[in-house]
Each structure stands twice: as C-alpha cells, then as structure tokens.
Amino acid sequence: MENPFESGHIKNYILSYVSVVVIMILFFIASTLFNDVKEVEKKVFDTNISKNSSPIKVVKDTMEVNSSRFKLLDKAY
C-alpha cells in the first residue's frame, strides 16, 4: 500500500471529503428554505371543573355478561 501523502492521492481524499461536506450543507440549506412553518394555534384547556363529579358506577351484571379470559382494570389511567 502506497503512502497517499507521497503519491499525491491526498488531493483526491481531501476533495471527496470537501464534496461530502458541501453536499451536507446544501441539503441543510434546502431543508430550511423549503420547510413551510405553519402557525400553531395555542391550545386553551377548560379550567372550569364541573360540580357533578360523581364516580362512575359499574354494573356487575355487565361484567358477568362480558366475561372473557382477560381482566380489565377497574380504573383507567
């Protein structure tokens, strides 16, 4: 194997490295220019808590009818 510094092949290695860097920069510029940023509307959550916060009553008859080999959780998280 020849030493690339002595045989003059170092120019090819540097040229290929620079070309890869230039292509990466061009892709970055193209992605920033053609990327349309849409206006995102601010989400407002309802802070009023209703007074009717009664717990949900589970009817045991429906549990027996829908019995399967999988047990569902009593409370959804």
N, C-alpha and C positions, 0 to 999 in steps of 0.2 A: 504494500500500500504506500502510495506516494504522499509526501507531506504537502498539503494544499497550499501552505504558505510559500513553498519553494517552487511549485509547479505553476502557480498563477491561477489556480482554481478558486482561490479565496474570493475573487471578484464574483464568481457565479453564486457562491454561498451567500454573500452579502446582498447581492441583487435579488436572490429568491427570498431572503428574509425581509428585505425592504418591500418587495412586492406584496408579500402576505400582510405586512403591517398597513400598507396603503389600501389594500382591499378591505381590511377590517375597518379602517377609518371611513372609507366610502360607504360601507354598509351601515355604520353608525350614523353618518350624516343623512343617508337616505331614510333610515328608520325614524329619525327625529323630524325630518321635513314632511314626510308623507303620513305621519301619525296624527290623525284628527282627534284632538282632545275635546270631548263633549262636556258641556256644562252639567255638573252633577248637582241636582237639587238637594237641599238639606232636608233630612228626614226629621220630622217632628213627631214625637211619641205622645200619646194621650197620657197625661199625668193625673187625670181625674180617676180616682178609684171608686167604683160603684159600691154602694152600701149593701147591695144584695150579694154577699159573698158566702152564701150557704154552701156547705160541702156537697159534692155530688153523691147521691145515694145510689148504691149499686144494688140492683135487684138480684137476689140469689137464684131466682128461677131461671134467668137468662144465662147465668153461669153454668147451671146444670145442663141446659139445652146445648150450649156451645162448648161442651167439654171436649177437649182434644188431648193429645198427648203432650202438648206444650202448655205451660202455665204462664199466663200473662202477669205482669206486675200489677199490684193494686194501685200504684201511683205512677203517673207518667212524669218523667224528669225532663 
